[in-house]
């Protein structure tokens, strides 16, 4: 295990908790536009403090990496999410790291693990995408995503790659969010297809035969000393 991997394993749960705190600090003002000014200021300070923590984490990983330029290129999305204020809503996607933690705790075959991972990622992506798109769209002139219901519907159709077109983002930030959800959706469709195919192959594959023929087959597969 490399130094970066040891750091990531130790920092994963604290960063996940910070991501949940960031979600609360980010989403609360989105849902409550009449929020008290002092509370809004506190939440803003908290979200920027957490952003600094994410930046420190990436700087530590970059410092521990053996090939820093290659590591930065491989984790280009972290560089963008930390460096560009325009992509601030997409920082909500960091909470998707919860899917990796849940995946480790799933007991069962590969199909069960993939299914749990995909379902968890899909639910979180839809919810986070809806919050992010509502934040950047609801007060913009000419916007058609102005309520949480509209945002959930748009996020669901975008993540599942259906895209009816009845709701759509009109801002640059909203379009970035749409691209992120499309990428997540395409990846999930591929994972679902692969897991279903693996399940079907497992169902139609005949079990090992009993008797002399099965024993002969087992001897053929046994390693030779």
N, CA and C of each residue as an Amber inpcrd file, in Angstrom:
protein
   675
   0.8410000  -1.1860000   0.0000000   0.0000000   0.0000000   0.0000000
   0.8860000   1.2500000   0.0000000   0.6270000   2.1680000  -0.9150000
   1.4310000   3.3740000  -1.0210000   1.0640000   4.3780000   0.0670000
   1.8870000   5.4240000   0.1840000   1.6280000   6.4580000   1.1850000
   0.3070000   7.1720000   0.9040000   0.0140000   7.3980000  -0.3800000
  -1.2460000   8.0640000  -0.7420000  -2.4310000   7.1950000  -0.3570000
  -2.3410000   5.9090000  -0.6140000  -3.4420000   5.0080000  -0.2770000
  -3.6660000   4.9430000   1.2310000  -2.5780000   4.9400000   2.0050000
  -2.7370000   4.9530000   3.4710000  -3.4110000   6.2400000   3.9310000
  -3.0190000   7.3730000   3.3370000  -3.6520000   8.6510000   3.6970000
  -5.1420000   8.6400000   3.3350000  -5.4520000   8.1640000   2.1350000
  -6.8450000   8.1450000   1.6900000  -7.6950000   7.2690000   2.5840000
  -7.1500000   6.1310000   3.0080000  -7.9220000   5.2370000   3.8770000
  -8.1830000   5.8740000   5.2460000  -7.1740000   6.5710000   5.7730000
  -7.3490000   7.2200000   7.0750000  -8.2790000   8.4220000   7.0030000
  -8.2250000   9.1590000   5.8910000  -8.9860000  10.4020000   5.7830000
 -10.3780000  10.2030000   5.2030000 -10.6950000   8.9930000   4.7360000
 -11.9540000   8.7860000   4.0160000 -13.1710000   9.1020000   4.8770000
 -13.2360000   8.5390000   6.0840000 -14.4090000   8.7470000   6.9370000
 -14.5100000  10.2060000   7.4090000 -13.4150000  10.8360000   7.9000000
 -13.5290000  12.2620000   8.2620000 -13.9770000  13.1370000   7.0980000
 -13.4580000  12.8770000   5.8960000 -13.8630000  13.6770000   4.7430000
 -15.3120000  13.4110000   4.3700000 -15.7570000  12.1750000   4.5770000
 -17.1570000  11.8600000   4.3150000 -18.0710000  12.6280000   5.2590000
 -17.6920000  12.7100000   6.5380000 -18.4690000  13.4810000   7.5040000
 -18.4750000  14.9640000   7.1470000 -17.3250000  15.4700000   6.6760000
 -17.2650000  16.8600000   6.2220000 -18.1530000  17.0700000   5.0030000
 -18.2070000  16.0680000   4.1270000 -19.0610000  16.1860000   2.9520000
 -20.5330000  16.2580000   3.3400000 -20.9230000  15.4770000   4.3510000
 -22.3060000  15.5420000   4.8430000 -22.5830000  16.9180000   5.4500000
 -21.6180000  17.4430000   6.2170000 -21.7770000  18.7790000   6.7880000
 -21.8740000  19.8330000   5.6830000 -21.0750000  19.6620000   4.6280000
 -21.1460000  20.5910000   3.5010000 -22.5110000  20.5220000   2.8300000
 -23.0590000  19.3120000   2.7140000 -24.3880000  19.1550000   2.1250000
 -25.4270000  19.9310000   2.9190000 -25.3700000  19.8410000   4.2500000
 -26.3290000  20.5620000   5.0880000 -26.1430000  22.0730000   4.9360000
 -24.8810000  22.5280000   5.0100000 -24.6050000  23.9630000   4.9170000
 -24.9720000  24.5170000   3.5520000 -24.8640000  23.7020000   2.5380000
 -25.1760000  24.1530000   1.1800000 -26.6770000  24.1180000   0.8890000
 -27.3400000  23.0400000   1.3270000 -28.7370000  22.8310000   0.9400000
 -29.7180000  23.6500000   1.7670000 -29.3960000  23.9170000   3.0160000
 -30.3380000  24.6200000   3.8790000 -30.7600000  25.9650000   3.2950000
 -29.8300000  26.8310000   2.8800000 -30.2650000  28.1130000   2.2940000
 -31.0110000  27.9520000   0.9750000 -30.7630000  26.8600000   0.2610000
 -31.4680000  26.6290000  -1.0060000 -32.9500000  26.3960000  -0.7550000
 -33.2670000  25.6090000   0.2830000 -34.6550000  25.2870000   0.5820000
 -35.3720000  26.4010000   1.3540000 -34.6280000  27.1640000   2.1300000
 -35.2480000  28.2030000   2.9590000 -34.6800000  29.5680000   2.5600000
 -35.3660000  30.2290000   1.6240000 -34.8910000  31.5250000   1.1540000
 -35.1020000  32.6320000   2.1840000 -35.9420000  32.3820000   3.2060000
 -36.1880000  33.3560000   4.2610000 -35.3050000  33.1170000   5.4830000
 -34.2210000  32.4000000   5.2860000 -33.3390000  32.0440000   6.3900000
 -32.7400000  33.2910000   7.0300000 -32.6180000  33.2470000   8.3560000
 -32.0370000  34.3710000   9.0990000 -30.6360000  34.6900000   8.5800000
 -30.3200000  35.9790000   8.5320000 -29.0400000  36.4220000   7.9680000
 -27.8480000  35.8400000   8.7220000 -27.9270000  35.8030000  10.0560000
 -26.8150000  35.2760000  10.8450000 -26.6060000  33.7800000  10.5870000
 -27.6980000  33.0550000  10.4640000 -27.5840000  31.6230000  10.1800000
 -27.0100000  31.4040000   8.7790000 -27.4670000  32.2090000   7.8430000
 -26.9540000  32.1030000   6.4810000 -25.4510000  32.3930000   6.4350000
 -25.0190000  33.3970000   7.1930000 -23.5840000  33.7200000   7.2420000
 -22.7900000  32.5800000   7.8590000 -23.3080000  32.0050000   8.9380000
 -22.6280000  30.8840000   9.5860000 -22.4910000  29.6960000   8.6300000
 -23.5540000  29.3940000   7.9030000 -23.5100000  28.2670000   6.9630000
 -22.5320000  28.5390000   5.8300000 -22.4730000  29.7900000   5.3860000
 -21.5230000  30.1450000   4.3300000 -20.0800000  29.9700000   4.8050000
 -19.8010000  30.4350000   6.0190000 -18.4550000  30.2730000   6.5850000
 -18.1250000  28.7940000   6.7360000 -19.0980000  28.0060000   7.1860000
 -18.8690000  26.5720000   7.3660000 -18.5660000  25.8910000   6.0440000
 -19.3100000  26.2410000   4.9900000 -19.0840000  25.6060000   3.6900000
 -17.7130000  25.9540000   3.1310000 -17.2760000  27.2000000   3.3080000
 -15.9460000  27.5870000   2.8090000 -14.8430000  26.9610000   3.6460000
 -15.0790000  26.7850000   4.9440000 -14.0960000  26.1060000   5.7980000
 -13.9180000  24.6550000   5.3600000 -15.0280000  24.0030000   5.0510000
 -14.9620000  22.6230000   4.5730000 -14.2590000  22.5650000   3.2270000
 -14.5030000  23.5580000   2.3710000 -13.8030000  23.6250000   1.0870000
 -12.2960000  23.6990000   1.3020000 -11.8610000  24.4820000   2.2980000
 -10.4270000  24.5650000   2.6200000  -9.9150000  23.1980000   3.0660000
 -10.7170000  22.4730000   3.8490000 -10.3090000  21.1390000   4.2930000
 -10.1340000  20.2000000   3.1080000 -11.0350000  20.2870000   2.1230000
 -10.8830000  19.4760000   0.9160000  -9.5970000  19.8460000   0.1810000
  -9.2880000  21.1430000   0.1510000  -8.0640000  21.5850000  -0.4980000
  -6.8230000  21.0700000   0.2120000  -6.8440000  21.0750000   1.5450000
  -5.7220000  20.5510000   2.3270000  -5.5560000  19.0560000   2.0720000
  -6.6630000  18.3390000   1.9960000  -6.6030000  16.8980000   1.7210000
  -5.9430000  16.6370000   0.3680000  -6.3460000  17.3790000  -0.6580000
  -5.7550000  17.1520000  -1.9710000  -4.2770000  17.5270000  -1.9830000
  -3.9180000  18.6150000  -1.2760000  -2.5160000  19.0140000  -1.1980000
  -1.6850000  17.9360000  -0.5120000  -2.2350000  17.3110000   0.5320000
  -1.5190000  16.2400000   1.2330000  -1.3410000  15.0370000   0.3190000
  -2.3830000  14.6740000  -0.4240000  -2.2610000  13.5400000  -1.3410000
  -1.2420000  13.8290000  -2.4360000  -1.2540000  15.0660000  -2.9130000
  -0.3010000  15.4440000  -3.9530000   1.1260000  15.3990000  -3.4140000
   1.3270000  15.8230000  -2.1720000   2.6540000  15.8080000  -1.5620000
   3.1530000  14.3770000  -1.3620000   2.2530000  13.4620000  -1.0020000
   2.6410000  12.0800000  -0.7390000   2.8110000  11.2560000  -2.0050000
   2.2720000  11.7370000  -3.1260000   2.3460000  10.9850000  -4.3780000
   3.7950000  10.9180000  -4.8750000   4.1610000   9.7810000  -5.4390000
   5.5110000   9.6120000  -5.9600000   5.7090000  10.4130000  -7.2500000
   4.6880000  10.4210000  -8.1130000   4.7250000  11.1990000  -9.3510000
   3.6130000  12.2310000  -9.2800000   3.9460000  13.4160000  -8.8020000
   2.9280000  14.4140000  -8.4790000   2.2010000  14.9280000  -9.7020000
   2.9170000  15.2000000 -10.7740000   2.2480000  15.7080000 -11.9770000
   1.3000000  14.6700000 -12.5470000   1.7220000  13.4200000 -12.5390000
   0.8490000  12.3500000 -13.0400000  -0.3720000  12.1840000 -12.1390000
  -0.1680000  12.2900000 -10.8230000  -1.2850000  12.1620000  -9.8870000
  -2.2880000  13.2900000 -10.1070000  -1.7770000  14.5190000 -10.2920000
  -2.6710000  15.6610000 -10.5200000  -3.4630000  15.4920000 -11.8090000
  -2.8200000  14.9690000 -12.8630000  -3.5240000  14.7500000 -14.1250000
  -4.5630000  13.6500000 -13.9770000  -4.2270000  12.6230000 -13.2070000
  -5.1590000  11.5150000 -13.0170000  -6.3690000  11.9420000 -12.1890000
  -6.1730000  12.9200000 -11.2880000  -7.2590000  13.4300000 -10.4360000
  -7.6120000  14.8610000 -10.8420000  -7.7510000  15.0730000 -12.1360000
  -8.0390000  16.4040000 -12.6760000  -9.3560000  16.9620000 -12.1500000
 -10.3200000  16.0700000 -11.8800000 -11.6220000  16.5280000 -11.3950000
 -11.5070000  17.1750000 -10.0160000 -10.5950000  16.6560000  -9.1590000
 -10.3720000  17.2800000  -7.8600000  -9.7900000  18.6740000  -8.0280000
  -8.8780000  18.8230000  -8.9810000  -8.2720000  20.1290000  -9.2420000
  -9.3420000  21.1320000  -9.6590000 -10.2470000  20.7170000 -10.5280000
 -11.2980000  21.6190000 -11.0060000 -12.2810000  21.9690000  -9.8920000
 -12.7210000  20.9590000  -9.1310000 -13.7240000  21.1990000  -8.1000000
 -13.1890000  22.0850000  -6.9830000 -11.8870000  22.0000000  -6.7190000
 -11.2930000  22.8260000  -5.6680000 -10.9290000  24.2090000  -6.1980000
 -10.4530000  24.2730000  -7.4470000  -9.9010000  25.5240000  -7.9610000
 -10.8900000  26.4830000  -8.5850000 -12.0280000  25.9770000  -9.0800000
 -12.9560000  26.8420000  -9.8080000 -14.2160000  27.1130000  -8.9910000
 -14.4430000  28.3540000  -8.5620000 -15.6760000  28.6790000  -7.8310000
 -16.9390000  28.3710000  -8.6400000 -16.8230000  28.4070000  -9.9770000
 -17.9710000  28.1370000 -10.8320000 -18.5490000  26.7540000 -10.5700000
 -17.6890000  25.8010000 -10.1810000 -18.1260000  24.4210000 -10.0070000
 -18.4630000  24.0960000  -8.5570000 -18.6740000  25.1130000  -7.7390000
 -18.9700000  24.8880000  -6.3250000 -20.1340000  23.9230000  -6.0960000
 -21.2450000  24.0180000  -6.8330000 -22.3330000  23.0550000  -6.5930000
 -21.9140000  21.6090000  -6.8070000 -20.9680000  21.3610000  -7.7270000
 -20.5710000  19.9910000  -8.0020000 -19.7720000  19.3790000  -6.8590000
 -19.3350000  20.2050000  -5.8940000 -18.6170000  19.6420000  -4.7540000
 -19.5260000  18.7490000  -3.9160000 -20.8350000  18.8910000  -4.1150000
 -21.7560000  17.9840000  -3.4450000 -21.4890000  16.5440000  -3.8380000
 -20.9420000  16.3230000  -5.0460000 -20.7180000  14.9600000  -5.5120000
 -19.6600000  14.2380000  -4.6890000 -18.9000000  14.9590000  -3.8670000
 -17.9110000  14.2990000  -3.0170000 -18.5970000  13.3330000  -2.0560000
 -19.8530000  13.5970000  -1.7470000 -20.5500000  12.7020000  -0.8260000
 -20.7960000  11.3360000  -1.4580000 -20.5950000  11.2320000  -2.7840000
 -20.7240000   9.9340000  -3.4390000 -19.6670000   8.9480000  -2.9520000
 -18.6420000   9.4600000  -2.2380000 -17.6700000   8.5430000  -1.6390000
 -18.3460000   7.5930000  -0.6590000 -19.5280000   7.9670000  -0.1700000
 -20.2810000   7.0770000   0.7130000 -20.5710000   5.7500000   0.0230000
 -20.7400000   5.7720000  -1.2990000 -21.0220000   4.5420000  -2.0320000
 -19.8610000   3.5540000  -1.9020000 -18.6210000   4.0550000  -1.8980000
 -17.4710000   3.1610000  -1.7550000 -17.4560000   2.5230000  -0.3650000
 -17.8010000   3.3140000   0.6550000 -17.8310000   2.7810000   2.0110000
 -18.9180000   1.7180000   2.1380000 -20.0950000   1.9850000   1.5960000
 -21.1830000   1.0150000   1.6400000 -20.8230000  -0.2430000   0.8740000
 -20.1170000  -0.0980000  -0.2470000 -19.7650000  -1.2300000  -1.0710000
 -18.8520000  -2.1970000  -0.3180000 -17.9750000  -1.6760000   0.5350000
 -17.0760000  -2.5320000   1.2950000 -17.8340000  -3.3660000   2.3300000
 -18.9590000  -2.8340000   2.8130000 -19.7030000  -3.5290000   3.8620000
 -20.7250000  -4.5070000   3.3060000 -20.9140000  -4.5330000   2.0060000
 -21.8920000  -5.4390000   1.4110000 -21.3100000  -6.8440000   1.3680000
 -22.0320000  -7.7880000   1.9190000 -21.5970000  -9.1790000   1.9010000
 -22.4060000  -9.9090000   0.8390000 -21.7390000 -10.6270000  -0.0300000
 -22.4380000 -11.3500000  -1.0750000 -21.5870000 -11.4500000  -2.3140000
 -22.2060000 -11.8880000  -3.4040000 -21.4550000 -12.0640000  -4.6320000
 -21.2550000 -10.7360000  -5.3370000 -20.5670000 -10.7850000  -6.4700000
 -20.2390000  -9.5690000  -7.2050000 -21.4890000  -8.8460000  -7.6780000
 -22.4960000  -9.6050000  -8.1080000 -23.7250000  -8.9790000  -8.5950000
 -24.4000000  -8.1820000  -7.4730000 -24.4390000  -8.7670000  -6.2620000
 -25.0380000  -8.0610000  -5.1350000 -24.2750000  -6.8080000  -4.7710000
 -22.9480000  -6.8650000  -4.8120000 -22.1420000  -5.6990000  -4.4980000
 -22.3510000  -4.5940000  -5.5250000 -22.3430000  -4.9630000  -6.8070000
 -22.5470000  -3.9690000  -7.8570000 -23.9320000  -3.3440000  -7.7490000
 -24.9400000  -4.1710000  -7.4600000 -26.3040000  -3.6570000  -7.3390000
 -26.4140000  -2.6510000  -6.2000000 -25.8330000  -2.9840000  -5.0390000
 -25.8720000  -2.0590000  -3.9040000 -25.1390000  -0.7640000  -4.2290000
 -24.0060000  -0.8820000  -4.8880000 -23.2120000   0.2900000  -5.2570000
 -23.9940000   1.1760000  -6.2140000 -24.6040000   0.5770000  -7.2330000
 -25.3240000   1.3440000  -8.2490000 -26.5470000   2.0190000  -7.6550000
 -27.3200000   1.2830000  -6.8520000 -28.5260000   1.8600000  -6.2580000
 -28.1670000   3.0280000  -5.3400000 -27.1510000   2.8420000  -4.4960000
 -26.7360000   3.9240000  -3.6050000 -26.2530000   5.1460000  -4.3680000
 -25.4540000   4.9230000  -5.3990000 -24.9530000   6.0320000  -6.2060000
 -26.0900000   6.7430000  -6.9250000 -27.0400000   5.9760000  -7.4550000
 -28.1500000   6.5730000  -8.1940000 -29.0020000   7.4630000  -7.3020000
 -29.3320000   6.9730000  -6.1020000 -30.1670000   7.7510000  -5.1860000
 -29.4630000   9.0440000  -4.7870000 -28.1800000   8.9320000  -4.4500000
 -27.4400000  10.1210000  -4.0330000 -27.2440000  11.0970000  -5.1870000
 -26.9600000  10.5720000  -6.3900000 -26.7430000  11.4470000  -7.5330000
 -28.0040000  12.2330000  -7.8730000 -29.1490000  11.5690000  -7.8460000
 -30.4060000  12.2450000  -8.1460000 -30.6940000  13.3350000  -7.1190000
 -30.5500000  13.0030000  -5.8310000 -30.8190000  13.9800000  -4.7880000
 -29.8650000  15.1630000  -4.8110000 -28.5670000  14.8800000  -4.9320000
 -27.5810000  15.9540000  -4.9500000 -27.7040000  16.7970000  -6.2060000
 -27.9740000  16.1490000  -7.3250000 -28.1550000  16.9020000  -8.5680000
 -29.3500000  17.8340000  -8.4960000 -30.4220000  17.3750000  -7.8520000
 -31.6150000  18.2110000  -7.7180000 -31.3280000  19.4400000  -6.8540000
 -30.6130000  19.2500000  -5.7520000 -30.2820000  20.3890000  -4.8810000
 -29.4010000  21.3880000  -5.6160000 -28.3810000  20.8710000  -6.3160000
 -27.4410000  21.7500000  -7.0110000 -28.1210000  22.5270000  -8.1320000
 -28.9840000  21.8660000  -8.9150000 -29.6220000  22.5520000 -10.0440000
 -30.6380000  23.5750000  -9.5420000 -31.3280000  23.2710000  -8.4420000
 -32.2890000  24.2240000  -7.8990000 -31.5720000  25.4730000  -7.3920000
 -30.3940000  25.2870000  -6.8120000 -29.6380000  26.4190000  -6.2870000
 -29.2590000  27.4020000  -7.3810000 -28.8160000  26.9000000  -8.5220000
 -28.3100000  27.7930000  -9.5670000 -29.4020000  28.2570000 -10.5280000
 -30.5760000  27.6100000 -10.5100000 -31.5950000  27.9250000 -11.5090000
 -32.8100000  28.6770000 -10.9630000 -33.1630000  28.4940000  -9.7050000
 -34.4880000  28.9140000  -9.2460000 -34.7230000  30.4270000  -9.3070000
 -33.6880000  31.2510000  -9.1950000 -33.8700000  32.7060000  -9.1880000
 -33.4240000  33.3760000 -10.4830000 -33.1570000  32.5870000 -11.5130000
 -32.6640000  33.1300000 -12.7830000 -33.8510000  33.4560000 -13.6880000
 -33.8820000  34.6520000 -14.3090000 -34.9700000  34.9780000 -15.2400000
 -35.0070000  33.9860000 -16.4030000 -36.2030000  33.5040000 -16.7150000
 -36.3710000  32.5580000 -17.8130000 -36.1390000  31.1130000 -17.4350000
 -35.8110000  30.8480000 -16.1720000 -35.5750000  29.4690000 -15.7350000
 -36.8920000  28.7120000 -15.6480000 -36.8550000  27.4040000 -15.9300000
 -38.0620000  26.5830000 -15.8210000 -37.9410000  25.5390000 -14.7180000
 -36.7990000  25.5090000 -14.0140000 -36.6360000  24.6410000 -12.8430000
 -36.6680000  25.5540000 -11.6200000 -37.8410000  25.6910000 -11.0340000
 -38.0320000  26.6740000  -9.9640000 -38.5280000  26.0640000  -8.6590000
 -38.7490000  24.7630000  -8.6200000 -39.1860000  24.1070000  -7.3870000
 -38.4040000  22.8110000  -7.2230000 -38.4340000  22.2720000  -5.9940000
 -37.7020000  21.0430000  -5.7500000 -38.3030000  19.8780000  -6.5210000
 -39.6190000  19.8980000  -6.7160000 -40.2510000  18.8520000  -7.5160000
 -39.7580000  18.8670000  -8.9510000 -39.6770000  20.0660000  -9.5400000
 -39.1210000  20.1760000 -10.8910000 -37.6840000  19.6780000 -10.9320000
 -36.9100000  20.0250000  -9.8930000 -35.4990000  19.6540000  -9.8610000
 -35.3250000  18.1360000  -9.7480000 -36.1440000  17.4960000  -8.9120000
 -36.0630000  16.0350000  -8.7710000 -36.4170000  15.3490000 -10.0880000
 -37.4780000  15.8270000 -10.7400000 -37.8900000  15.2310000 -12.0180000
 -36.7930000  15.3900000 -13.0630000 -36.2330000  16.5940000 -13.1680000
 -35.1580000  16.8300000 -14.1370000 -33.9440000  15.9680000 -13.8170000
 -33.5710000  15.8950000 -12.5350000 -32.4030000  15.1190000 -12.1440000
 -32.5930000  13.6360000 -12.4450000 -33.8030000  13.1260000 -12.2170000
 -34.0770000  11.7100000 -12.4840000 -33.9970000  11.3960000 -13.9700000
 -34.6400000  12.2170000 -14.7960000 -34.6130000  11.9570000 -16.2370000
 -33.2130000  12.1390000 -16.8220000 -32.4250000  13.0370000 -16.2490000
 -31.0700000  13.2470000 -16.7460000 -30.1520000  12.1040000 -16.3360000
 -30.2430000  11.6710000 -15.0770000 -29.3890000  10.5950000 -14.5930000
 -29.6830000   9.2860000 -15.3140000 -30.9530000   9.0290000 -15.6050000
 -31.3200000   7.8040000 -16.3080000 -31.1480000   7.9270000 -17.8170000
 -30.6370000   9.0670000 -18.2660000 -30.3550000   9.3510000 -19.6940000
 -31.6230000   9.3350000 -20.5450000 -32.8010000   9.5290000 -19.9110000
 -34.0550000   9.6070000 -20.6830000 -34.1650000  10.9860000 -21.3270000
 -34.0780000  12.0350000 -20.5230000 -34.0470000  13.3920000 -21.0380000
 -35.2590000  13.7900000 -21.8550000 -36.4230000  13.9540000 -21.2010000
 -37.6370000  14.3470000 -21.9240000 -37.5280000  15.7510000 -22.5190000
 -36.7780000  16.6280000 -21.8890000 -36.6360000  17.9810000 -22.4050000
 -37.6790000  18.9530000 -21.9170000 -38.5960000  18.5050000 -21.0230000
 -39.6020000  19.4300000 -20.5050000 -38.9870000  20.4200000 -19.5210000
 -37.9180000  20.0070000 -18.8300000 -37.1570000  20.9090000 -17.9680000
 -35.6970000  20.8460000 -18.3900000 -35.0410000  21.9900000 -18.3380000
 -33.6440000  22.0400000 -18.7680000 -32.9710000  23.2520000 -18.1300000
 -31.6670000  23.1740000 -17.8790000 -30.9440000  24.3060000 -17.2720000
 -30.6910000  25.4050000 -18.2910000 -30.7010000  26.6390000 -17.8340000
 -30.4360000  27.7820000 -18.7170000 -29.1430000  28.5020000 -18.3390000
 -28.5170000  28.0990000 -17.2370000 -27.2800000  28.7300000 -16.7910000
 -26.0840000  27.8440000 -17.1240000 -24.9130000  28.4590000 -17.1530000
 -23.6900000  27.6990000 -17.4110000 -23.4240000  26.6910000 -16.3040000
 -23.6150000  27.1140000 -15.0530000 -23.4230000  26.1930000 -13.9340000
 -24.3830000  25.0160000 -14.0190000 -25.6300000  25.3040000 -14.3790000
 -26.6080000  24.2390000 -14.5110000 -26.2340000  23.2390000 -15.5780000
 -25.6430000  23.7060000 -16.6500000 -25.2250000  22.7910000 -17.7140000
 -24.0410000  21.9400000 -17.2920000 -23.1480000  22.5050000 -16.4770000
 -22.0570000  21.6960000 -15.9210000 -22.6270000  20.5800000 -15.0450000
 -23.6210000  20.9310000 -14.2390000 -24.2540000  19.9300000 -13.3850000
 -24.9110000  18.8450000 -14.2430000 -25.5520000  19.2460000 -15.3270000
 -26.1880000  18.2810000 -16.2250000 -25.1630000  17.3270000 -16.8220000
 -24.0150000  17.8520000 -17.2340000 -22.9650000  16.9950000 -17.7870000
 -22.5010000  15.9770000 -16.7510000 -22.3110000  16.4370000 -15.5080000
 -21.8910000  15.5180000 -14.4530000 -22.8990000  14.4020000 -14.2310000
 -24.1950000  14.7350000 -14.2180000 -25.2220000  13.7110000 -14.0320000
 -25.2900000  12.7630000 -15.2260000 -25.0800000  13.2810000 -16.4260000
 -25.0780000  12.4070000 -17.6080000 -23.9520000  11.3780000 -17.5350000
 -22.7720000  11.8350000 -17.1170000 -21.6310000  10.9150000 -17.0070000
 -21.9200000   9.8350000 -15.9610000 -22.4690000  10.2490000 -14.8030000
 -22.8210000   9.2830000 -13.7630000 -23.8730000   8.3110000 -14.2780000
 -24.8720000   8.8370000 -15.0000000 -25.9400000   7.9850000 -15.5200000
 -25.4410000   6.9590000 -16.5180000 -24.5710000   7.3750000 -17.4350000
 -24.0240000   6.4390000 -18.4230000 -23.2240000   5.3450000 -17.7260000
 -22.4320000   5.7230000 -16.7140000 -21.6480000   4.7320000 -15.9750000
 -22.5640000   3.7420000 -15.2580000 -23.6710000   4.2280000 -14.6880000
 -24.5870000   3.3450000 -13.9700000 -25.2860000   2.3910000 -14.9260000
 -25.6860000   2.8810000 -16.1060000 -26.3300000   2.0050000 -17.0900000
 -25.3860000   0.8730000 -17.4840000 -24.0980000   1.2050000 -17.6900000
 -23.1260000   0.1660000 -18.0260000 -22.9580000  -0.8390000 -16.9020000
 -22.9190000  -0.3470000 -15.6530000 -22.7590000  -1.2520000 -14.5110000
 -23.9760000  -2.1640000 -14.3570000 -25.1630000  -1.6070000 -14.5380000
 -26.3830000  -2.4200000 -14.4370000 -26.4090000  -3.4860000 -15.5160000
 -26.0710000  -3.1090000 -16.7470000 -26.0490000  -4.0700000 -17.8450000
 -25.0710000  -5.2040000 -17.5640000 -23.8860000  -4.8590000 -17.0690000
 -22.8730000  -5.8810000 -16.7840000 -23.3230000  -6.8120000 -15.6570000
 -23.9420000  -6.2530000 -14.6020000 -24.3670000  -7.0870000 -13.4810000
 -25.5120000  -8.0140000 -13.8810000 -26.4520000  -7.5190000 -14.6990000
 -27.5430000  -8.3750000 -15.1770000 -27.0020000  -9.4890000 -16.0610000
 -26.0530000  -9.1570000 -16.9350000 -25.4530000 -10.1730000 -17.7940000
 -24.7400000 -11.2370000 -16.9580000 -24.0040000 -10.8060000 -15.9180000
 -23.3110000 -11.7630000 -15.0500000 -24.3100000 -12.6610000 -14.3190000
 -25.4290000 -12.0780000 -13.8720000 -26.4510000 -12.8730000 -13.1890000
 -27.0700000 -13.9050000 -14.1340000 -27.3420000 -13.5120000 -15.3720000
 -27.9320000 -14.4340000 -16.3410000 -26.9740000 -15.5770000 -16.6700000
 -25.6940000 -15.2700000 -16.8250000 -24.7080000 -16.3180000 -17.0940000
 -24.6400000 -17.2950000 -15.9310000 -24.6870000 -16.7690000 -14.6970000
 -24.6390000 -17.6420000 -13.5290000 -25.8710000 -18.5410000 -13.4440000
 -27.0290000 -18.0450000 -13.9280000 -28.2580000 -18.8400000 -13.8620000
 -28.2750000 -19.9770000 -14.8720000 -27.7250000 -19.7380000 -16.0600000
 -27.7980000 -20.7550000 -17.1210000 -26.6040000 -21.6970000 -17.0930000
 -25.5580000 -21.3840000 -16.3280000 -24.3890000 -22.2490000 -16.2680000
 -24.7260000 -23.5100000 -15.5060000 -24.5250000 -24.6950000 -16.0950000
 -24.8850000 -25.9420000 -15.4110000 -23.9750000 -26.2010000 -14.2180000
 -24.5080000 -26.7940000 -13.1550000 -23.6760000 -27.1210000 -11.9880000
 -22.7340000 -28.2710000 -12.3030000 -21.6540000 -28.4520000 -11.5280000
 -20.7360000 -29.5690000 -11.7500000 -21.4550000 -30.8920000 -11.6350000
 -21.1860000 -31.8100000 -12.5440000 -21.8530000 -33.1110000 -12.5600000
 -21.3110000 -34.0100000 -11.4590000 -22.1890000 -34.8450000 -10.9030000
 -21.7830000 -35.8330000  -9.9060000 -21.4230000 -37.1300000 -10.6050000
 -20.7590000 -37.9940000  -9.9050000 -20.4520000 -39.2990000 -10.4670000
 -19.0970000 -39.3400000 -11.1390000 -18.8320000 -40.4150000 -11.8960000
 -17.5180000 -40.6100000 -12.5090000 -17.1240000 -39.4950000 -13.4520000
 -18.0930000 -39.0080000 -14.2730000 -17.7590000 -37.9600000 -15.2290000
 -17.3800000 -36.6740000 -14.5030000 -18.1410000 -36.3490000 -13.4440000
 -17.8280000 -35.1520000 -12.6880000 -16.4840000 -35.2610000 -12.0010000
 -16.1720000 -36.4900000 -11.4680000 -14.8780000 -36.6730000 -10.8310000
 -13.7470000 -36.5560000 -11.8270000 -13.9700000 -37.1070000 -13.0570000
 -12.9480000 -36.9890000 -14.0980000 -12.7390000 -35.5380000 -14.4700000
 -13.8630000 -34.7550000 -14.5380000 -13.7480000 -33.3340000 -14.8560000
 -12.9770000 -32.5960000 -13.7830000 -13.2320000 -32.9490000 -12.5070000
 -12.5120000 -32.2950000 -11.4150000 -11.0300000 -32.6230000 -11.4540000
 -10.7010000 -33.9050000 -11.8390000  -9.2850000 -34.2990000 -11.9140000
  -8.5850000 -33.5230000 -13.0340000  -9.3200000 -33.2750000 -14.1450000
  -8.7260000 -32.5320000 -15.2290000  -8.4060000 -31.0890000 -14.8080000
  -9.2520000 -30.5110000 -13.9600000  -9.0600000 -29.1340000 -13.5320000
  -8.1100000 -29.0180000 -12.3490000  -7.8190000 -30.1370000 -11.6920000
  -6.9520000 -30.0820000 -10.5090000  -5.5320000 -29.7230000 -10.9240000
  -4.8140000 -28.9280000 -10.1080000  -3.4340000 -28.5820000 -10.4520000
  -2.5180000 -29.7880000 -10.3840000  -1.5430000 -29.8120000 -11.2450000
  -0.5890000 -30.9210000 -11.3070000   0.6050000 -30.5820000 -10.4580000
   0.9840000 -31.4680000  -9.5400000   2.1470000 -31.2340000  -8.6770000
   3.4500000 -31.3750000  -9.4610000
